[in-house]
Amino acid sequence: MGFRAVLLDYRGTLVPAPTYRGLVRGALIRLGRAAGPADVEAVLGLLRAGDTTLTLAPDVDADAGRHRAAYEHWFRTAGVDDELAAALYAVESDVVAAPFAVDAADVLAALSAAGVAIGVVSDIHVDLRPAFAAQPAPGGGSLADLVGAWALSYEVGAAKPDPRIFGAALDGLGVDAADALMVGDRGAWDGAAAELGTTALVLPPLTSADQRRLHVVLDLVLPR
């Protein structure tokens, strides 16, 4: 199909989509508190009763300060103690700890070796560069070395499905919309790249790092 660039979503595409259960368990462990099923469920019960209006706002990831304030409001209205609230937010924001899909490094390396530009397009409130820099790339260096453009919502000031975030990645790579493939896991968000003329590939959300799904990208971009 002659794609010159591939734009990749992060959570749910390159790393497993986070879950509230995992968030709570991680925070309890970080604090050295009991983290058994009943302990996790107790905190989840509190969170379910909190006000998530602000955290569910479509543009919450477009500003780091707004994101933090939204989560602080949620935890406060849920009655979560300050120490646990801080740990919950720290775990939610710790992108370096998220495991990449087992096939992510090989797929990104294959694209780069073929001369296909790579961009990361993510609704996120923290910098993803350290997460990619911590992942070795086949042949040396890190996955961060393979990425030519970063379109992170909190830096762009716009979140999917706003076309500005896709446009920022395309501009950063210097490619036309029609020459790029957007790969993500949410049709209403990642699929919005099609409005700019970019082909969109929507995969089932990655729920475990051992799932291999990204070969589909190579099948489309580097047909045999």
Disulfide bonds with the S-S distance in Angstrom:
none
